[in-house]
Structure formats: structure tokens, C-alpha cells
Amino acid sequence: MMAALNPTSECEVQGPEFKGRVCVTGASGFLASWLTKRLLLSGYHVTGTVRNPGNDEKLAHLWRLEGAKERLRLVKAELMEEGSFDDAIMGCIGVFHTASPVLKPTSNPKAEILEPAVEGTLNVLRSCDKNPSLRRVVLTSSSSTVRVRDDFDPNIALDESSWSSVELCEKLQIWYALSKTLAEKAAWEYCKQNGIQLVTALPTFVIGPSLPPHLCSTASDVLALLKGETEKFQYHGRMGYVHIDDVALCHILLFEKETAHGRYLCSSTVMDPQQLTALLATRYPWLPIPKRFKTLNRPHYDLNTSKMRSLGFEFKSIEEMFDDSIASLLEQGHLTLGPTNVSY
Ligand SMILES: NC(=O)c1ccc[n+]([C@@H]2O[C@H](COP(=O)([O-])OP(=O)(O)OC[C@H]3O[C@@H](n4cnc5c(N)ncnc54)[C@H](OP(=O)(O)O)[C@@H]3O)[C@@H](O)[C@H]2O)c1
């Protein structure tokens, strides 16, 4: 169901600055915290969902955001509880669904990652369907829904028409990519059947400052690389990179731009780990950046991001991503300017 912005809502009361209320699921996460910051700065009222609203330590960074005291509301919601998002979503003109497990399952991929991603997304969409004020849902998908396949021409950059192979993800046990692929497919099917306007953002590996003091999985991988570890980036292999601020701004643009439709890759540049670490070692000679990675037997790929760029969007450079990320890691004490960064 779809509706125009309700003209009798808080809009008239709050003046021209007020842009309406939107919901961000998983608001305390790495990406969602930055998205919440950007939404507040651009005048939205934000309802963020979190699993434990009583955890002051985990949520303090959200309450410190500009505009939070006046325009942020935090509500408890759990992906696997039916109807859990009803209250948070009701009355919102937009929903940014970012909550999804970002982890490597330990023993039970179905319960740990696949069900929360797929069933959780459908649960959120069922709440969206009950909300007559809803204009659009922006789902945070991933470039891993595009590139895990072995049947493409490496000379042609992959674009949004490409879908990762479910069979290949299962065979190689790439559970995260499988969870995101199945969740996005389920979302498209549900939204088509129920007349919900959906746009999906497909970020590559997100780099940038972490607002939460506890580092999420991807930010921890970056920290480990900067401390000299090769393991995670060896596993990731060739990857696209994008600045966290760009991902947040893309989400907002995809919500606001009426003509936005379908899927949008959000990525600045695709690099092999050797290329990335050569650049990092030159730029940050004081860090023990690893130099050698094994060459993997995986298909070469590039990403075509012309769809996002056609909306007038320009992505920040890889240098800016790491400058900002490292500055934040230093400020938070995860890195120091000296030999103590080496990890054994
Ligand atoms: N980081 C990247 O490089 C990257 C790239 C592409 C796409 N993405 C997508 O971006 C989104 C955010 O990822 P992130 O990197 O910011 O990771 P993150 O910090 O781990 O955020 C994940 C969020 O999902 C929430 N969540 C997980 N399971 C949940 C459940 N069962 N019920 C309710 N909430 C649940 C987490 O809540 P808790 O805080 O309570 O655990 C957390 O807020 C994900 O959809 C991810 O797939 C990330």
C-alpha cells in the first residue's frame, strides 16, 4: 500500500524544516548509525529500532547525534518476532531496512543468518504493509547479491541486472551472500505482490569512521588489515569499496528521488588486495600494512555503477575512505601512532 506524505501530520506543526518521520531498522549498527546521523541532519524525525533499548552504552553514540534529543526515538524490535516492527513503522513515510546479521555462522547458518535475513525482511515488510503513510522502502542489500557467480564475461562490468547464484553460494557455503541474495529476492517478490514501492541499495565493502565504539565485523577486518593481518582480506579477495557517508547519502537519495527505481550498486572502486595494500603502505608508512596475498582462483570482475552516478551522485575516493577510517580508529584508541599496532 502506498500513500502521499500526510499533509495533516506533524509537517504543519514543525514548520518547513520537517521532512517527515522515517524508520531505520538496526539503528545502532555501523552503517545504520551513520544513516541515522545523516537523516537527522537533513531534517527527518527518525524512529530507530534496536534489540535492547536499555543498553545505554551501546546507544550513547546515537543520543549524541545532532538533533537526536529532539527528533530521535528508539524502539525495541527483533527480526524474528512477528509484528515486532509494527509500532516503529506505523506513521513513517519511509523505512530504511538495514538490520541483518553480518557474521560468519558458527554452527547453524539457517538459524544464525539465513532466517533472520529472509524471514526478518518479510517481517519488516509485513509491518510496512500495515502502514498507510508509507511512501517507499529502501532496503540495504549488498554487492554480494550481484557478484557471486562463475558464468559471466570478466571483460564486461557487472551491473544491477546480475544476480549471484544461489547454487554457487550454497556450494561454496558463502552464507552471508546467500542470506542477502535470498532476502533481496524475497523482498522484491513481496513488494510486487503487495504494491509496496521498494528500492534497493547494494553497497560494496563499507569503509569509514565507526560511530559505535564497538567495531562491527567489517570495521574489525579493516583494523586487522591495518595492523598487519592478511587472513580476512585474503578471504575477501577482490572487492569494491565505498565510503560510509556515501552509502548513507545514497540511501537518502534513493528514498527522496521520485524517479529512483530497482536496484542500485553503491561503490567507488574495485581493487585486488595487493593493489589496496600497495596504496595503503605508501600512504600510511607508519602502519604495518601486509604486502603479500595469495592469488585466488576466482573470476575477475568489475562493477558498473553508472545507474547510481546517473542520479548525479559522485563517490568519494579510496584515499578519503581510509583517511577518515584511520583518523577515527586513532581517535577511538583502536590504533596508535607507533609500533604497538603490530598484532601477533
Ligand atoms: N559493512 C559492510 O561492508 C556492508 C556492505 C554491504 C551491505 N551491508 C549491509 O548493511 C547492513 C548493516 O551492516 P553493518 O555493516 O552496519 O553491520 P552491523 O553493525 O553488524 O549492523 C547490523 C545490524 O543488524 C542488527 N540485527 C542483526 N540481527 C538482528 C535481529 N535478529 N533482530 C534485530 N536486529 C538485528 C544488529 O543489531 P545488534 O546491534 O543488536 O546486533 C545491527 O544493528 C546489513 O544489512 C549489511 O548486510 C554492509
The ligand as an SDF file (V2000), in Angstrom:
LIG
                    3D

 48 52  0  0  0  0  0  0  0  0999 V2000
   29.5280   -3.2680    6.2960 N   0  0  0  0  0  0  0  0  0  0  0  0
   29.5570   -3.5360    5.0030 C   0  0  0  0  0  0  0  0  0  0  0  0
   30.6370   -3.5370    4.3800 O   0  0  0  0  0  0  0  0  0  0  0  0
   28.2800   -3.8000    4.2570 C   0  0  0  0  0  0  0  0  0  0  0  0
   28.3310   -3.9060    2.8540 C   0  0  0  0  0  0  0  0  0  0  0  0
   27.1540   -4.1420    2.1610 C   0  0  0  0  0  0  0  0  0  0  0  0
   25.9610   -4.2560    2.8330 C   0  0  0  0  0  0  0  0  0  0  0  0
   25.9290   -4.1550    4.1930 N   0  0  0  0  0  0  0  0  0  0  0  0
   24.6390   -4.2830    4.8590 C   0  0  0  0  0  0  0  0  0  0  0  0
   24.4430   -3.1740    5.7030 O   0  0  0  0  0  0  0  0  0  0  0  0
   23.6140   -3.5300    6.8040 C   0  0  0  0  0  0  0  0  0  0  0  0
   24.2770   -3.1040    8.0980 C   0  0  0  0  0  0  0  0  0  0  0  0
   25.5060   -3.7820    8.2290 O   0  0  0  0  0  0  0  0  0  0  0  0
   26.6980   -3.2380    9.1560 P   0  0  0  0  0  0  0  0  0  0  0  0
   27.9590   -3.4550    8.4270 O   0  0  0  0  0  0  0  0  0  0  0  0
   26.3600   -1.8890    9.6440 O   0  0  0  0  0  0  0  0  0  0  0  0
   26.7060   -4.3180   10.3350 O   0  0  0  0  0  0  0  0  0  0  0  0
   26.2840   -4.2240   11.8750 P   0  0  0  0  0  0  0  0  0  0  0  0
   26.9410   -3.0710   12.5110 O   0  0  0  0  0  0  0  0  0  0  0  0
   26.5590   -5.5700   12.4260 O   0  0  0  0  0  0  0  0  0  0  0  0
   24.7370   -3.9560   11.7980 O   0  0  0  0  0  0  0  0  0  0  0  0
   23.7880   -4.9880   11.6900 C   0  0  0  0  0  0  0  0  0  0  0  0
   22.5560   -4.5570   12.4230 C   0  0  0  0  0  0  0  0  0  0  0  0
   21.5440   -5.5640   12.3000 O   0  0  0  0  0  0  0  0  0  0  0  0
   21.0010   -5.8080   13.5780 C   0  0  0  0  0  0  0  0  0  0  0  0
   20.4940   -7.1670   13.7050 N   0  0  0  0  0  0  0  0  0  0  0  0
   21.1470   -8.3240   13.4420 C   0  0  0  0  0  0  0  0  0  0  0  0
   20.3610   -9.3750   13.7540 N   0  0  0  0  0  0  0  0  0  0  0  0
   19.1920   -8.8640   14.2170 C   0  0  0  0  0  0  0  0  0  0  0  0
   17.9970   -9.4380   14.7040 C   0  0  0  0  0  0  0  0  0  0  0  0
   17.8350  -10.7540   14.7600 N   0  0  0  0  0  0  0  0  0  0  0  0
   16.9930   -8.6030   15.0960 N   0  0  0  0  0  0  0  0  0  0  0  0
   17.1600   -7.2580   15.0570 C   0  0  0  0  0  0  0  0  0  0  0  0
   18.2810   -6.6470   14.6120 N   0  0  0  0  0  0  0  0  0  0  0  0
   19.2750   -7.4560   14.1990 C   0  0  0  0  0  0  0  0  0  0  0  0
   22.1630   -5.5940   14.5410 C   0  0  0  0  0  0  0  0  0  0  0  0
   21.6600   -5.3750   15.8390 O   0  0  0  0  0  0  0  0  0  0  0  0
   22.6070   -5.5270   17.1250 P   0  0  0  0  0  0  0  0  0  0  0  0
   23.4180   -4.2570   17.1490 O   0  0  0  0  0  0  0  0  0  0  0  0
   21.6440   -5.6640   18.2490 O   0  0  0  0  0  0  0  0  0  0  0  0
   23.4460   -6.7550   16.9030 O   0  0  0  0  0  0  0  0  0  0  0  0
   22.8110   -4.3680   13.9200 C   0  0  0  0  0  0  0  0  0  0  0  0
   22.1730   -3.1990   14.3420 O   0  0  0  0  0  0  0  0  0  0  0  0
   23.3890   -5.0400    6.6910 C   0  0  0  0  0  0  0  0  0  0  0  0
   22.1540   -5.2500    6.0440 O   0  0  0  0  0  0  0  0  0  0  0  0
   24.5380   -5.4900    5.7850 C   0  0  0  0  0  0  0  0  0  0  0  0
   24.2320   -6.6700    5.0930 O   0  0  0  0  0  0  0  0  0  0  0  0
   27.0610   -3.9310    4.9340 C   0  0  0  0  0  0  0  0  0  0  0  0
  1  2  1  0
  2  3  2  0
  2  4  1  0
  4  5  1  0
  4 48  2  0
  5  6  2  0
  6  7  1  0
  7  8  2  0
  8  9  1  0
  8 48  1  0
  9 10  1  0
  9 46  1  0
 10 11  1  0
 11 12  1  0
 11 44  1  0
 12 13  1  0
 13 14  1  0
 14 15  2  0
 14 16  1  0
 14 17  1  0
 17 18  1  0
 18 19  2  0
 18 20  1  0
 18 21  1  0
 21 22  1  0
 22 23  1  0
 23 24  1  0
 23 42  1  0
 24 25  1  0
 25 26  1  0
 25 36  1  0
 26 27  1  0
 26 35  1  0
 27 28  2  0
 28 29  1  0
 29 30  1  0
 29 35  2  0
 30 31  1  0
 30 32  2  0
 32 33  1  0
 33 34  2  0
 34 35  1  0
 36 37  1  0
 36 42  1  0
 37 38  1  0
 38 39  2  0
 38 40  1  0
 38 41  1  0
 42 43  1  0
 44 45  1  0
 44 46  1  0
 46 47  1  0
M  CHG  2   8   1  16  -1
M  END
$$$$
